[in-house]
């Protein structure tokens, strides 16, 4: 299930999202190696009650890992593996890489 560092990160993000006095738009969460940063990224949009999220990865291997964590066709996707969402209605991931992306994916 969800690890303690992921829960704490989610709580911190949700607190920031609810605090009307916070005007910053960028936040940093520091987690040690192996504590579930990819899973935390998949939880973040829910902390902000977002309907869309842009996730930027620093490299291709991390981008592939994140795409797998969000991808509903992956039997081991984070939402399913950790029982975050019930049923089969999952957020739709869209990978934007190179020149093969559709403009509609950005809107």
KETOR-109425 format. One record per residue: residue in three letters; chain; x, y, z of N, C-alpha, C in turn. Coordinates in nm, 2 decimals, padded with zeros to 4 digits. Atoms other than C-alpha are relative to their C-alpha. Layout:
N
["ALA"; "A"; [X; Y; Z]; [X; Y; Z]; [X; Y; Z]]
...
REM end
This chain:
107
["UNK"; "A"; [00.08; -00.12; 00.00]; [00.00; 00.00; 00.00]; [00.09; 00.13; 00.00]]
["UNK"; "A"; [-00.07; -00.12; 00.00]; [00.10; 00.36; 00.03]; [00.10; 00.01; 00.12]]
["UNK"; "A"; [-00.10; -00.01; -00.10]; [00.42; 00.42; 00.22]; [-00.01; 00.13; 00.08]]
["UNK"; "A"; [00.01; -00.11; -00.10]; [00.45; 00.66; 00.52]; [00.06; 00.13; -00.06]]
["UNK"; "A"; [-00.05; -00.12; 00.06]; [00.67; 00.91; 00.33]; [-00.09; 00.06; -00.11]]
["UNK"; "A"; [00.10; -00.04; 00.10]; [00.41; 00.92; 00.05]; [-00.12; 00.07; 00.07]]
["UNK"; "A"; [00.12; -00.06; -00.07]; [00.13; 00.99; 00.30]; [00.04; 00.13; 00.05]]
["UNK"; "A"; [-00.05; -00.13; -00.06]; [00.33; 01.26; 00.47]; [00.01; 00.11; -00.11]]
["UNK"; "A"; [-00.01; -00.10; 00.12]; [00.41; 01.43; 00.13]; [-00.13; 00.04; -00.05]]
["UNK"; "A"; [00.13; -00.03; 00.04]; [00.05; 01.41; 00.03]; [-00.07; 00.10; 00.10]]
["UNK"; "A"; [00.06; -00.09; -00.11]; [-00.07; 01.57; 00.36]; [00.06; 00.14; -00.01]]
["UNK"; "A"; [-00.07; -00.13; 00.01]; [00.19; 01.85; 00.32]; [-00.05; 00.07; -00.12]]
["UNK"; "A"; [00.05; -00.07; 00.12]; [00.08; 01.92; -00.04]; [-00.15; 00.04; 00.02]]
["UNK"; "A"; [00.14; -00.03; -00.02]; [-00.29; 01.91; 00.06]; [-00.02; 00.12; 00.09]]
["UNK"; "A"; [00.00; -00.12; -00.09]; [-00.22; 02.16; 00.34]; [00.03; 00.12; -00.08]]
["UNK"; "A"; [-00.04; -00.11; 00.08]; [-00.05; 02.39; 00.10]; [-00.11; 00.04; -00.09]]
["UNK"; "A"; [00.11; -00.03; 00.10]; [-00.33; 02.36; -00.15]; [-00.12; 00.07; 00.07]]
["UNK"; "A"; [00.11; -00.05; -00.07]; [-00.59; 02.45; 00.11]; [00.03; 00.14; 00.07]]
["UNK"; "A"; [-00.04; -00.13; -00.07]; [-00.40; 02.75; 00.26]; [-00.01; 00.12; -00.10]]
["UNK"; "A"; [00.02; -00.11; 00.09]; [-00.53; 03.06; 00.09]; [00.12; 00.10; 00.00]]
["UNK"; "A"; [-00.11; -00.10; -00.02]; [-00.23; 03.26; 00.22]; [00.12; -00.04; -00.09]]
["UNK"; "A"; [-00.12; 00.05; 00.08]; [00.02; 03.05; 00.01]; [-00.02; 00.05; -00.15]]
["UNK"; "A"; [00.01; -00.05; 00.13]; [00.08; 03.23; -00.32]; [00.11; -00.06; -00.10]]
["UNK"; "A"; [-00.10; 00.07; 00.09]; [00.38; 03.02; -00.45]; [-00.07; -00.10; -00.09]]
["UNK"; "A"; [00.05; 00.10; 00.10]; [00.31; 02.80; -00.75]; [00.09; -00.12; -00.01]]
["UNK"; "A"; [-00.09; 00.11; 00.01]; [00.61; 02.57; -00.71]; [00.04; -00.04; 00.14]]
["UNK"; "A"; [-00.03; 00.06; -00.13]; [00.69; 02.33; -00.43]; [00.10; -00.11; -00.02]]
["UNK"; "A"; [-00.09; 00.11; 00.01]; [00.96; 02.09; -00.36]; [-00.03; -00.10; 00.11]]
["UNK"; "A"; [00.01; 00.11; -00.10]; [00.92; 01.75; -00.18]; [00.13; -00.08; -00.01]]
["UNK"; "A"; [-00.12; 00.08; 00.00]; [01.23; 01.57; -00.08]; [-00.03; -00.14; 00.06]]
["UNK"; "A"; [00.02; 00.14; -00.05]; [01.21; 01.19; -00.04]; [00.13; -00.08; -00.02]]
["UNK"; "A"; [-00.12; 00.08; 00.02]; [01.50; 00.95; 00.01]; [-00.02; -00.10; -00.11]]
["UNK"; "A"; [00.00; 00.10; 00.11]; [01.58; 00.69; -00.26]; [-00.08; -00.12; 00.05]]
["UNK"; "A"; [00.08; 00.11; -00.03]; [01.33; 00.41; -00.26]; [-00.13; 00.02; 00.08]]
["UNK"; "A"; [00.12; -00.03; -00.08]; [01.05; 00.59; -00.07]; [-00.12; 00.03; -00.08]]
["UNK"; "A"; [00.12; -00.01; 00.08]; [00.81; 00.61; -00.36]; [-00.02; 00.14; -00.06]]
["UNK"; "A"; [00.02; -00.13; 00.06]; [00.87; 00.94; -00.54]; [-00.09; -00.01; -00.12]]
["UNK"; "A"; [00.09; 00.02; 00.12]; [00.69; 00.81; -00.86]; [-00.14; -00.01; 00.05]]
["UNK"; "A"; [00.14; 00.02; -00.06]; [00.39; 00.71; -00.65]; [-00.05; 00.14; 00.06]]
["UNK"; "A"; [00.04; -00.13; -00.06]; [00.39; 01.05; -00.47]; [-00.04; 00.09; -00.12]]
["UNK"; "A"; [00.03; -00.08; 00.11]; [00.39; 01.22; -00.81]; [-00.14; -00.03; -00.05]]
["UNK"; "A"; [00.13; 00.04; 00.05]; [00.08; 01.02; -00.91]; [-00.11; 00.05; 00.10]]
["UNK"; "A"; [00.09; -00.04; -00.10]; [-00.09; 01.13; -00.59]; [-00.02; 00.15; 00.01]]
["UNK"; "A"; [00.00; -00.14; -00.01]; [-00.01; 01.50; -00.62]; [-00.12; 00.07; -00.06]]
["UNK"; "A"; [00.12; -00.07; 00.05]; [-00.29; 01.61; -00.85]; [-00.12; -00.01; 00.09]]
["UNK"; "A"; [00.11; 00.01; -00.09]; [-00.54; 01.48; -00.60]; [00.01; 00.09; 00.12]]
["UNK"; "A"; [-00.02; -00.09; -00.11]; [-00.39; 01.69; -00.32]; [-00.05; 00.14; -00.04]]
["UNK"; "A"; [00.04; -00.13; 00.05]; [-00.47; 02.00; -00.54]; [-00.13; 00.00; -00.06]]
["UNK"; "A"; [00.13; 00.01; 00.06]; [-00.80; 01.87; -00.66]; [00.01; 00.04; -00.15]]
["UNK"; "A"; [-00.03; -00.04; 00.14]; [-00.66; 01.91; -01.02]; [-00.07; -00.10; -00.09]]
["UNK"; "A"; [00.06; 00.08; 00.11]; [-00.83; 01.78; -01.33]; [00.11; -00.04; -00.10]]
["UNK"; "A"; [-00.11; 00.03; 00.09]; [-00.50; 01.79; -01.52]; [00.13; 00.03; 00.07]]
["UNK"; "A"; [-00.13; -00.03; -00.06]; [-00.13; 01.78; -01.43]; [00.10; -00.03; -00.10]]
["UNK"; "A"; [-00.11; 00.01; 00.09]; [00.19; 01.82; -01.61]; [00.12; -00.05; 00.08]]
["UNK"; "A"; [-00.12; 00.06; -00.07]; [00.48; 01.60; -01.50]; [00.11; 00.00; -00.09]]
["UNK"; "A"; [-00.12; -00.02; 00.08]; [00.82; 01.68; -01.63]; [00.11; -00.09; 00.06]]
["UNK"; "A"; [-00.10; 00.09; -00.05]; [01.09; 01.41; -01.60]; [00.14; 00.05; -00.05]]
["UNK"; "A"; [-00.13; -00.04; 00.04]; [01.46; 01.48; -01.60]; [00.08; -00.09; -00.10]]
["UNK"; "A"; [-00.07; 00.09; 00.09]; [01.55; 01.19; -01.82]; [-00.10; -00.10; -00.06]]
["UNK"; "A"; [00.09; 00.10; 00.06]; [01.40; 00.92; -02.05]; [-00.04; -00.12; 00.08]]
["UNK"; "A"; [00.04; 00.12; -00.08]; [01.42; 00.63; -01.81]; [-00.10; 00.04; 00.11]]
["UNK"; "A"; [00.10; -00.05; -00.10]; [01.24; 00.83; -01.54]; [-00.13; 00.03; -00.07]]
["UNK"; "A"; [00.13; -00.02; 00.08]; [00.98; 00.94; -01.80]; [-00.07; -00.13; -00.03]]
["UNK"; "A"; [00.06; 00.13; 00.02]; [00.92; 00.58; -01.89]; [-00.06; -00.06; 00.12]]
["UNK"; "A"; [00.04; 00.05; -00.13]; [00.89; 00.48; -01.53]; [-00.13; 00.07; 00.04]]
["UNK"; "A"; [00.12; -00.07; -00.04]; [00.64; 00.76; -01.46]; [-00.12; -00.03; -00.09]]
["UNK"; "A"; [00.10; 00.03; 00.09]; [00.44; 00.68; -01.77]; [-00.06; -00.13; 00.04]]
["UNK"; "A"; [00.05; 00.13; -00.04]; [00.41; 00.32; -01.65]; [-00.09; 00.01; 00.13]]
["UNK"; "A"; [00.08; -00.02; -00.13]; [00.29; 00.44; -01.30]; [-00.14; 00.06; -00.02]]
["UNK"; "A"; [00.13; -00.06; 00.03]; [00.01; 00.64; -01.46]; [-00.09; -00.08; -00.10]]
["UNK"; "A"; [00.06; 00.07; 00.12]; [-00.08; 00.40; -01.75]; [-00.10; -00.10; 00.05]]
["UNK"; "A"; [00.10; 00.10; -00.04]; [-00.41; 00.22; -01.69]; [00.01; -00.14; -00.07]]
["UNK"; "A"; [-00.02; 00.13; 00.07]; [-00.31; -00.05; -01.94]; [00.11; -00.09; 00.07]]
["UNK"; "A"; [-00.10; 00.07; -00.07]; [-00.03; -00.15; -01.70]; [-00.06; -00.06; 00.13]]
["UNK"; "A"; [00.06; 00.07; -00.12]; [-00.15; -00.41; -01.45]; [00.05; 00.04; 00.13]]
["UNK"; "A"; [-00.06; -00.04; -00.13]; [00.09; -00.28; -01.19]; [00.01; 00.15; 00.02]]
["UNK"; "A"; [00.00; -00.14; -00.01]; [00.01; 00.08; -01.23]; [-00.02; 00.04; 00.15]]
["UNK"; "A"; [00.00; -00.04; -00.14]; [00.04; 00.28; -00.90]; [-00.14; 00.00; 00.06]]
["UNK"; "A"; [00.14; -00.01; -00.05]; [-00.34; 00.35; -00.86]; [-00.06; -00.14; 00.03]]
["UNK"; "A"; [00.05; 00.13; -00.02]; [-00.42; -00.02; -00.90]; [00.08; -00.08; 00.11]]
["UNK"; "A"; [-00.09; 00.07; -00.09]; [-00.12; -00.16; -00.71]; [-00.03; 00.04; 00.15]]
["UNK"; "A"; [00.01; -00.05; -00.14]; [-00.18; 00.06; -00.40]; [-00.15; 00.02; 00.03]]
["UNK"; "A"; [00.14; -00.01; -00.02]; [-00.56; 00.05; -00.43]; [-00.04; 00.15; 00.03]]
["UNK"; "A"; [00.03; -00.14; -00.02]; [-00.58; 00.43; -00.46]; [-00.14; 00.03; -00.06]]
["UNK"; "A"; [00.13; -00.03; 00.06]; [-00.88; 00.44; -00.70]; [-00.07; -00.14; -00.03]]
["UNK"; "A"; [00.08; 00.12; 00.03]; [-01.15; 00.18; -00.73]; [-00.06; 00.00; -00.13]]
["UNK"; "A"; [00.07; 00.01; 00.13]; [-01.31; 00.06; -01.05]; [00.10; 00.01; -00.11]]
["UNK"; "A"; [-00.08; 00.00; 00.11]; [-01.17; 00.12; -01.39]; [00.01; 00.14; -00.06]]
["UNK"; "A"; [-00.01; -00.14; 00.05]; [-01.19; 00.50; -01.43]; [00.12; 00.07; 00.06]]
["UNK"; "A"; [-00.13; -00.05; -00.04]; [-00.83; 00.62; -01.41]; [00.03; 00.13; -00.08]]
["UNK"; "A"; [-00.05; -00.11; 00.08]; [-00.67; 00.95; -01.52]; [00.07; -00.05; -00.12]]
["UNK"; "A"; [-00.06; 00.04; 00.13]; [-00.56; 00.94; -01.88]; [00.14; 00.07; -00.01]]
["UNK"; "A"; [-00.14; -00.06; 00.02]; [-00.18; 00.98; -01.92]; [00.02; 00.03; -00.14]]
["UNK"; "A"; [-00.03; -00.04; 00.14]; [-00.06; 01.15; -02.23]; [00.15; 00.03; 00.00]]
["UNK"; "A"; [-00.14; -00.02; 00.01]; [00.31; 01.13; -02.31]; [00.03; 00.10; -00.11]]
["UNK"; "A"; [-00.03; -00.10; 00.10]; [00.44; 01.44; -02.48]; [00.16; -00.01; -00.02]]
["UNK"; "A"; [-00.14; 00.02; 00.02]; [00.78; 01.36; -02.63]; [00.03; 00.01; -00.15]]
["UNK"; "A"; [-00.03; -00.01; 00.14]; [00.94; 01.45; -02.96]; [-00.10; 00.08; -00.08]]
["UNK"; "A"; [00.09; -00.07; 00.10]; [00.73; 01.56; -03.26]; [-00.12; -00.08; -00.02]]
["UNK"; "A"; [00.11; 00.09; 00.03]; [00.47; 01.28; -03.24]; [-00.13; 00.04; 00.08]]
["UNK"; "A"; [00.11; -00.04; -00.08]; [00.24; 01.46; -02.99]; [-00.10; 00.08; -00.07]]
["UNK"; "A"; [00.11; -00.08; 00.06]; [-00.10; 01.60; -03.08]; [-00.01; 00.13; 00.08]]
["UNK"; "A"; [00.02; -00.12; -00.06]; [-00.17; 01.96; -03.01]; [-00.12; -00.01; 00.11]]
["UNK"; "A"; [00.12; 00.02; -00.09]; [-00.50; 01.84; -02.84]; [00.05; -00.06; 00.13]]
["UNK"; "A"; [-00.06; 00.06; -00.13]; [-00.28; 01.66; -02.58]; [00.04; 00.11; 00.09]]
["UNK"; "A"; [-00.05; -00.11; -00.08]; [-00.16; 02.00; -02.46]; [-00.11; 00.09; 00.05]]
["UNK"; "A"; [00.11; -00.09; -00.04]; [-00.50; 02.16; -02.42]; [-00.08; -00.06; 00.11]]
REM end
